[in-house]
């Protein structure tokens, strides 16, 4: 359907803008990326360079300001994106961009992004605008999310752990197959999920042959997951949860493991009634039947999906089982933390916001091996 935002219309062919007149439009959408110094920003750059419609015309990064982009990524030598100079982020100096991918550290984006011109659409990959008024939550496959994102000019990407966990749990919560309280989320992430800050505790010598649970007392993703699932339980993730609704409660423990990228989130919940495993898979199949990036798979020889099935992609694999001893439902979500957990999801959201095919630039197969 035609999409317009303010005075701009996005399309590869002429479309009808909001005022009903016919105009000719460019086939390129000018995008900017902040935080290009980090892993998420670099992955956004990689995906945008390969996108059929997006044209990167601005890059921002505090620690690399003043450098050429091809100095950060030699693969861009000889390409026009490689000649761009990384800018210190100034919301008033973004050039003539249509869309901004903001990949800034959590806690540092609300004030500067509030100063970005209103005609520039924003996808915030950081954590400052999730479930904040004026921003739409950008996990596309949740009930009601896709239509809201397509109408939005301000979208907040989900966190990486929530993306994997919510996609596994949403069919169970939406169908009432799982008790909403006391859900356990036990998730493992590759070291790139800790960012690129250069902290010694995330270096090879510290993380190799080691598994580190963290965030044991408090984690920023807990309220995000609880709010999202409480809204899913009410029918639409776009509607704020009501006080009369049974709040979803989650116990969450993340772990850093010695691999570069990927998340496996294994979640446990008490069944509501006695749903069969076929009923559980039917709920997931129904929710994700037409979703290009979510794959519902049954365990094979007692094994679930591997993290490497998603490496370098926007895919998510989900599977389910029922524990034969306790009766708990086990729901597993597997993603690339830099793909569906960050840059890939951001591109998916931006495609919707700008009227592109939702899968544009995202259909490449995962890396193997």
PyMOL commands that set and color helices and strands:
alter all, ss='L'
color gray80, all
select helices_A, chain A and resi 39-49+69-72+74-76+80-83+110-114+145-151+160-174+191-194+200-202+204-207+220-234+277-288+307-309+339-353
alter helices_A, ss='H'
color red, helices_A
select strands_A, chain A and resi 4-5+8-9+29-34+54-60+99-102+121-124+136-137+154-156+183-189+211-214+250-257+263-269+294-296+316-322+329-335
alter strands_A, ss='S'
color yellow, strands_A
deselect
rebuild
show_as cartoon
